[in-house]
Amino acid sequence: MVDKNTPLEEILRTRQPGIRLYGVFMKPTGRMLEMRGTPELDEMRRQAFVYLWQLEERNKLLLAGPFEEGTPRQEGMMLLNVDSIEEAQAIAADEPMQRAGWRTNTVRSFALNEGVLVDSVRALTGTRDS
């Protein structure tokens, strides 16, 4: 049950795990948009899925998917469980569509502090309370 009178100091000490994750925001380039419906894009998409599956097998990919699926400028995001922003940036740079110049990937850090997924992410990442 939620105690609405919990002092801020206690909230910060007991309820803010600060699990560090990294979001990769993926935007298509003009080249990718020009290639819609081509076998080349289909092959690039296949390679991108394989890359994501490899990250998942290494427990580095927590989630991935599109924003507003089916829209003309399909953008997407992946959320990474890695040790540093540098590792996240390397993963984003090596993503097949980014590497081919068909997508621009931007990395941002994220602190998971609240929500029903905190315990699940703790279990997946081996993160303990701070």
Backbone as ProteinMPNN parsed JSONL, in Angstrom:
{"seq_chain_A": "MVDKNTPLEEILRTRQPGIRLYGVFMKPTGRMLEMRGTPELDEMRRQAFVYLWQLEERNKLLLAGPFEEGTPRQEGMMLLNVDSIEEAQAIAADEPMQRAGWRTNTVRSFALNEGVLVDSVRALTGTRDS", "coords_chain_A": {"N_chain_A": [[0.847, -1.181, 0.0], [0.465, 2.259, -0.695], [2.122, 4.769, 1.027], [1.304, 7.9, 1.501], [2.551, 9.819, 2.967], [5.239, 9.389, 3.162], [8.511, 10.404, 3.853], [10.679, 12.351, 1.712], [13.454, 11.74, 1.839], [13.443, 9.055, 2.69], [12.103, 7.852, 0.557], [13.958, 8.258, -1.534], [16.083, 6.763, -0.526], [15.071, 4.155, -0.277], [13.349, 3.5, -2.403], [14.261, 4.139, -4.946], [15.848, 2.679, -7.26], [17.531, 3.339, -9.398], [18.385, 2.026, -11.798], [20.591, 1.751, -14.344], [20.086, 2.147, -17.696], [20.123, 2.115, -21.323], [18.785, 3.921, -23.944], [18.275, 3.511, -27.398], [17.528, 5.477, -29.959], [16.045, 5.265, -33.027], [16.088, 6.526, -36.246], [14.838, 6.663, -39.557], [16.786, 7.275, -42.511], [16.755, 9.376, -45.462], [17.581, 7.718, -47.516], [16.816, 5.144, -46.658], [14.038, 5.445, -46.7], [13.612, 5.806, -49.413], [14.11, 3.258, -50.314], [11.995, 1.657, -49.698], [9.961, -1.235, -49.992], [11.704, -2.71, -51.534], [13.872, -5.486, -52.451], [16.401, -5.1, -51.333], [15.966, -3.559, -49.032], [14.388, -5.356, -47.609], [16.308, -7.357, -47.104], [18.094, -5.892, -45.52], [16.482, -5.362, -43.314], [16.161, -7.983, -42.391], [18.787, -8.541, -41.585], [18.994, -6.664, -39.532], [17.129, -7.668, -37.679], [18.386, -10.103, -36.993], [20.668, -9.088, -35.763], [19.508, -7.858, -33.507], [18.487, -10.142, -32.232], [20.848, -11.427, -31.569], [21.888, -9.64, -29.681], [19.908, -9.919, -27.762], [20.277, -12.615, -27.009], [22.646, -12.321, -25.618], [21.809, -11.06, -23.389], [21.653, -8.3, -23.48], [19.777, -6.763, -24.777], [16.824, -5.38, -23.807], [14.342, -4.571, -24.761], [12.751, -3.855, -27.908], [11.406, -2.058, -30.652], [8.959, -0.544, -32.902], [7.902, 2.93, -33.095], [4.642, 4.124, -33.407], [3.742, 2.212, -35.405], [3.791, 1.427, -38.855], [3.636, 3.96, -39.893], [4.617, 6.524, -42.276], [7.284, 7.54, -41.817], [8.884, 5.542, -40.302], [9.986, 5.163, -37.096], [12.0, 3.92, -34.377], [12.937, 2.162, -31.332], [15.381, 0.841, -29.093], [16.047, -0.683, -25.979], [18.743, -0.92, -23.936], [20.69, -3.08, -21.859], [23.538, -2.52, -20.715], [27.019, -1.982, -19.783], [28.009, 0.634, -20.01], [27.713, 3.962, -21.437], [29.347, 4.176, -23.607], [29.548, 1.537, -24.525], [26.885, 1.169, -25.292], [26.742, 3.079, -27.333], [28.53, 1.96, -29.164], [27.156, -0.382, -29.857], [24.883, 0.763, -31.024], [26.086, 2.049, -33.202], [27.003, -0.122, -34.649], [24.761, -1.378, -35.504], [23.021, -2.863, -38.17], [21.443, -1.262, -40.057], [22.123, 1.354, -39.372], [24.88, 1.254, -39.804], [24.904, 0.948, -42.579], [23.995, 3.375, -43.359], [21.312, 3.825, -43.509], [19.814, 4.415, -41.4], [19.661, 6.595, -38.577], [21.039, 6.448, -35.471], [20.58, 7.318, -32.119], [21.866, 7.583, -28.868], [20.732, 7.544, -25.53], [20.997, 7.898, -22.018], [19.203, 6.232, -19.371], [17.507, 6.165, -16.326], [16.022, 3.73, -14.6], [13.639, 4.051, -12.31], [11.088, 3.764, -11.173], [8.048, 1.814, -11.241], [6.183, -1.069, -12.456], [7.928, -2.74, -13.736], [10.399, -2.664, -12.49], [11.27, -4.717, -10.633], [11.344, -6.923, -12.369], [13.306, -6.123, -14.243], [15.457, -5.866, -12.508], [15.815, -8.575, -11.871], [16.485, -9.619, -14.402], [18.817, -8.202, -15.035], [20.483, -8.466, -12.899], [20.715, -6.447, -11.125], [20.901, -4.787, -8.027], [19.371, -3.205, -5.144], [20.324, 0.232, -4.673]], "CA_chain_A": [[0.0, 0.0, 0.0], [1.221, 3.499, -0.818], [2.076, 5.702, 2.157], [1.42, 9.232, 0.896], [3.3, 10.704, 3.865], [6.635, 8.962, 3.239], [9.452, 11.518, 3.629], [11.48, 12.266, 0.498], [14.713, 11.054, 2.113], [13.186, 7.613, 2.718], [11.787, 7.445, -0.822], [15.206, 8.21, -2.29], [16.931, 5.705, 0.026], [14.493, 2.812, -0.351], [12.483, 3.23, -3.549], [14.833, 4.635, -6.197], [16.979, 1.806, -7.561], [18.454, 3.962, -10.348], [18.95, 1.031, -12.702], [21.073, 2.481, -15.526], [19.84, 1.513, -18.983], [20.425, 3.029, -22.425], [17.845, 3.891, -25.053], [18.786, 3.833, -28.726], [16.413, 5.993, -30.748], [16.416, 4.973, -34.408], [15.314, 7.274, -37.243], [15.246, 6.326, -40.926], [17.326, 8.332, -43.36], [16.09, 9.464, -46.759], [17.944, 6.527, -48.301], [15.956, 4.034, -46.253], [12.682, 5.717, -47.169], [13.614, 5.578, -50.867], [14.263, 1.828, -50.577], [10.799, 0.898, -49.283], [9.401, -2.195, -50.933], [12.736, -3.336, -52.368], [14.554, -6.642, -51.848], [17.527, -4.619, -50.543], [15.468, -3.182, -47.704], [13.994, -6.59, -46.929], [17.521, -8.002, -46.609], [18.62, -5.071, -44.434], [15.608, -5.612, -42.162], [16.505, -9.316, -41.891], [20.049, -8.4, -40.864], [18.72, -5.91, -38.299], [16.499, -8.589, -36.733], [19.414, -11.036, -36.523], [21.498, -8.321, -34.835], [18.742, -7.734, -32.264], [18.418, -11.465, -31.588], [22.162, -11.682, -30.977], [21.942, -8.826, -28.461], [18.999, -10.555, -26.802], [20.936, -13.827, -26.507], [23.707, -11.896, -24.699], [21.115, -10.359, -22.3], [21.916, -6.868, -23.589], [18.587, -6.116, -25.311], [15.635, -5.56, -22.971], [13.167, -4.427, -25.614], [12.948, -3.115, -29.157], [10.203, -2.0, -31.458], [8.683, 0.713, -33.6], [6.929, 3.918, -32.646], [3.574, 4.37, -34.382], [3.986, 1.24, -36.47], [3.098, 1.601, -40.128], [3.643, 5.346, -40.359], [5.595, 6.694, -43.363], [8.654, 7.704, -41.298], [8.952, 4.58, -39.202], [11.068, 5.288, -36.129], [11.951, 2.852, -33.395], [13.779, 2.291, -30.154], [15.758, -0.348, -28.338], [16.495, -0.378, -24.627], [19.887, -1.804, -23.709], [21.266, -3.37, -20.551], [24.978, -2.614, -20.935], [27.801, -1.411, -18.687], [28.379, 2.043, -20.175], [27.172, 4.646, -22.612], [30.242, 3.862, -24.724], [29.127, 0.242, -25.063], [25.615, 1.409, -25.978], [27.046, 3.793, -28.577], [29.146, 0.999, -30.086], [26.065, -1.241, -30.333], [24.065, 1.582, -31.926], [26.862, 2.308, -34.419], [27.187, -1.376, -35.368], [23.448, -1.864, -35.958], [23.167, -2.932, -39.624], [20.872, -0.149, -40.821], [22.965, 2.524, -39.07], [26.165, 1.039, -40.486], [24.69, 1.123, -44.02], [23.538, 4.733, -43.63], [19.871, 3.81, -43.735], [19.154, 4.844, -40.17], [20.488, 7.361, -37.642], [20.769, 5.984, -34.109], [21.016, 8.219, -31.054], [21.849, 6.91, -27.568], [20.49, 8.353, -24.335], [20.945, 7.087, -20.8], [17.895, 6.196, -18.722], [17.519, 5.582, -14.984], [14.747, 3.1, -14.247], [13.43, 4.313, -10.891], [9.751, 3.41, -10.69], [7.159, 1.077, -12.122], [6.016, -2.502, -12.226], [9.022, -3.484, -14.359], [11.646, -2.564, -11.726], [11.68, -6.027, -10.119], [11.677, -7.784, -13.511], [14.588, -5.693, -14.792], [16.45, -6.267, -11.509], [16.067, -10.008, -12.031], [17.159, -9.835, -15.68], [20.123, -7.545, -15.11], [21.276, -8.741, -11.716], [20.868, -5.178, -10.401], [20.355, -4.769, -6.659], [19.084, -1.852, -4.63], [21.52, 1.039, -4.449]], "C_chain_A": [[0.892, 1.243, 0.0], [1.02, 4.355, 0.428], [2.348, 7.089, 1.595], [2.222, 10.2, 1.75], [4.765, 10.305, 4.008], [7.55, 10.148, 2.959], [10.313, 11.275, 2.391], [12.778, 11.498, 0.725], [14.538, 9.539, 2.108], [12.858, 7.083, 1.327], [13.082, 7.271, -1.615], [16.107, 7.075, -1.823], [16.383, 4.318, -0.275], [13.759, 2.49, -1.647], [13.048, 3.668, -4.888], [16.046, 3.793, -6.576], [17.973, 2.401, -8.555], [19.14, 2.955, -11.253], [19.313, 1.743, -14.002], [20.883, 1.636, -16.768], [20.133, 2.548, -20.067], [19.411, 2.829, -23.549], [18.554, 4.265, -26.34], [17.569, 4.216, -29.557], [16.833, 5.962, -32.215], [15.486, 5.707, -35.378], [15.784, 6.899, -38.635], [15.841, 7.54, -41.631], [16.514, 8.363, -44.656], [16.366, 8.239, -47.614], [17.056, 5.343, -47.944], [14.536, 4.238, -46.785], [12.564, 5.491, -48.675], [13.613, 4.098, -51.213], [13.04, 1.001, -50.176], [10.307, -0.011, -50.394], [10.426, -2.891, -51.812], [13.321, -4.554, -51.669], [15.739, -6.212, -50.98], [17.086, -4.227, -49.132], [15.031, -4.416, -46.931], [15.212, -7.304, -46.343], [18.114, -7.221, -45.442], [17.784, -5.27, -43.166], [15.922, -6.969, -41.541], [17.79, -9.245, -41.067], [19.854, -7.662, -39.534], [18.064, -6.81, -37.255], [17.519, -9.572, -36.158], [20.301, -10.339, -35.495], [20.797, -8.174, -33.481], [18.683, -9.056, -31.524], [19.743, -11.805, -30.93], [22.343, -10.878, -29.69], [21.073, -9.437, -27.366], [19.631, -11.794, -26.192], [22.021, -13.498, -25.486], [23.14, -11.088, -23.527], [21.404, -8.852, -22.309], [20.692, -6.099, -24.078], [17.385, -6.423, -24.43], [14.358, -5.469, -23.788], [13.553, -3.674, -26.867], [11.63, -3.108, -29.905], [9.979, -0.623, -32.049], [7.775, 1.64, -32.798], [5.899, 4.046, -33.765], [3.757, 3.51, -35.629], [3.145, 1.528, -37.703], [3.062, 3.021, -40.642], [4.726, 5.515, -41.424], [7.041, 6.837, -42.885], [8.815, 6.827, -40.067], [10.195, 4.785, -38.345], [10.937, 4.169, -35.116], [12.906, 3.112, -32.252], [14.183, 0.914, -29.668], [16.272, 0.119, -26.984], [17.536, -1.422, -24.252], [20.277, -1.899, -22.244], [22.753, -3.594, -20.778], [25.696, -1.842, -19.836], [28.093, 0.076, -18.808], [27.72, 2.64, -21.403], [28.049, 4.364, -23.83], [29.88, 2.519, -25.365], [27.815, 0.388, -25.827], [25.853, 2.104, -27.315], [27.681, 2.858, -29.609], [28.088, 0.069, -30.677], [25.21, -0.48, -31.338], [24.78, 1.819, -33.25], [26.989, 1.057, -35.284], [25.875, -1.971, -35.873], [23.436, -1.789, -37.488], [22.607, -1.744, -40.408], [21.635, 1.149, -40.577], [24.273, 2.424, -39.857], [26.048, 1.297, -41.994], [24.234, 2.54, -44.378], [22.046, 4.837, -43.893], [19.088, 4.283, -42.507], [20.167, 5.655, -39.368], [20.077, 6.959, -36.239], [21.381, 6.946, -33.1], [20.844, 7.516, -29.718], [21.602, 7.925, -26.467], [20.441, 7.426, -23.128], [19.571, 7.231, -20.154], [18.055, 5.541, -17.36], [16.126, 5.044, -14.683], [14.579, 3.228, -12.747], [12.104, 3.785, -10.36], [9.028, 2.547, -11.717], [7.161, -0.41, -11.858], [7.136, -3.327, -12.842], [10.318, -3.469, -13.558], [12.117, -3.934, -11.26], [12.059, -6.982, -11.25], [13.038, -7.417, -14.084], [15.701, -6.014, -13.803], [16.824, -7.731, -11.7], [16.84, -10.29, -13.323], [18.591, -9.319, -15.709], [21.036, -7.87, -13.937], [21.516, -7.489, -10.889], [20.21, -5.299, -9.04], [20.021, -3.333, -6.284], [20.387, -1.088, -4.442], [21.668, 1.352, -2.993]], "O_chain_A": [[1.949, 1.258, 0.63], [-0.11, 4.629, 0.831], [3.485, 7.417, 1.255], [2.541, 11.299, 1.296], [5.463, 10.823, 4.879], [7.391, 10.826, 1.944], [10.635, 10.133, 2.063], [13.163, 10.684, -0.114], [15.385, 8.817, 1.582], [13.286, 5.988, 0.961], [13.276, 6.256, -2.285], [16.822, 6.484, -2.631], [17.159, 3.391, -0.506], [13.565, 1.316, -1.962], [12.346, 3.57, -5.894], [17.171, 4.162, -6.241], [19.14, 2.012, -8.561], [20.352, 3.027, -11.453], [18.439, 2.278, -14.683], [21.445, 0.547, -16.886], [20.365, 3.719, -19.766], [19.21, 1.716, -24.036], [19.337, 5.214, -26.377], [16.696, 3.391, -29.823], [17.843, 6.553, -32.597], [14.267, 5.538, -35.341], [16.987, 6.822, -38.883], [15.45, 8.679, -41.378], [15.693, 7.482, -44.908], [15.494, 7.776, -48.348], [16.596, 4.621, -48.828], [13.911, 3.293, -47.266], [11.526, 5.034, -49.155], [13.163, 3.719, -52.294], [13.052, -0.223, -50.303], [10.242, 0.373, -51.562], [10.051, -3.597, -52.749], [13.277, -4.651, -50.443], [16.055, -6.882, -49.996], [17.768, -4.537, -48.155], [15.275, -4.514, -45.729], [15.16, -7.801, -45.218], [18.588, -7.819, -44.476], [18.333, -5.338, -42.066], [15.949, -7.104, -40.318], [17.871, -9.82, -39.981], [20.481, -8.004, -38.532], [18.4, -6.73, -36.073], [17.509, -9.841, -34.957], [20.647, -10.929, -34.472], [21.421, -8.346, -32.434], [18.816, -9.083, -30.3], [19.769, -12.403, -29.854], [22.896, -11.387, -28.715], [21.455, -9.468, -26.196], [19.534, -12.006, -24.983], [22.291, -14.296, -24.589], [23.899, -10.499, -22.757], [21.397, -8.211, -21.258], [20.579, -4.901, -23.82], [16.971, -7.576, -24.312], [13.402, -6.203, -23.539], [14.548, -2.949, -26.894], [10.836, -4.043, -29.799], [10.696, 0.332, -31.748], [6.997, 1.206, -31.949], [6.259, 4.073, -34.942], [3.904, 4.012, -36.743], [1.955, 1.83, -37.612], [2.516, 3.274, -41.716], [5.665, 4.72, -41.467], [7.942, 6.286, -43.518], [8.875, 7.316, -38.939], [11.319, 4.604, -38.813], [9.884, 3.541, -35.008], [13.59, 4.134, -32.204], [13.437, -0.055, -29.808], [16.863, 1.193, -26.869], [17.271, -2.624, -24.246], [20.202, -0.925, -21.495], [23.186, -4.724, -21.006], [25.065, -1.134, -19.051], [28.397, 0.723, -17.805], [27.237, 1.93, -22.285], [27.553, 4.318, -24.956], [29.901, 2.379, -26.588], [27.65, -0.205, -26.894], [25.232, 1.752, -28.318], [27.391, 2.964, -30.8], [28.124, -0.233, -31.87], [24.853, -1.019, -32.385], [24.15, 1.792, -34.308], [27.073, 1.154, -36.509], [25.886, -2.968, -36.595], [23.803, -0.758, -38.05], [23.255, -1.272, -41.343], [21.776, 1.96, -41.492], [24.709, 3.386, -40.49], [26.983, 1.804, -42.612], [24.1, 2.872, -45.556], [21.575, 5.834, -44.442], [17.881, 4.516, -42.565], [21.374, 5.434, -39.465], [18.916, 7.105, -35.856], [22.544, 7.334, -33.212], [19.799, 6.919, -29.459], [22.176, 9.014, -26.461], [19.915, 6.316, -23.202], [18.87, 8.222, -20.363], [18.67, 4.48, -17.247], [15.172, 5.807, -14.53], [15.3, 2.582, -11.986], [12.022, 3.395, -9.195], [9.357, 2.554, -12.903], [8.011, -0.94, -11.142], [7.286, -4.502, -12.505], [11.254, -4.19, -13.904], [13.279, -4.279, -11.478], [12.997, -7.767, -11.105], [13.842, -8.301, -14.38], [16.793, -6.401, -14.221], [18.003, -8.086, -11.693], [17.753, -11.115, -13.328], [19.467, -9.921, -16.328], [22.232, -7.58, -13.98], [22.414, -7.462, -10.048], [19.111, -5.838, -8.909], [20.341, -2.386, -7.003], [21.419, -1.667, -4.099], [22.62, 2.027, -2.601]]}, "name": "protein", "num_of_chains": 1, "seq": "MVDKNTPLEEILRTRQPGIRLYGVFMKPTGRMLEMRGTPELDEMRRQAFVYLWQLEERNKLLLAGPFEEGTPRQEGMMLLNVDSIEEAQAIAADEPMQRAGWRTNTVRSFALNEGVLVDSVRALTGTRDS"}
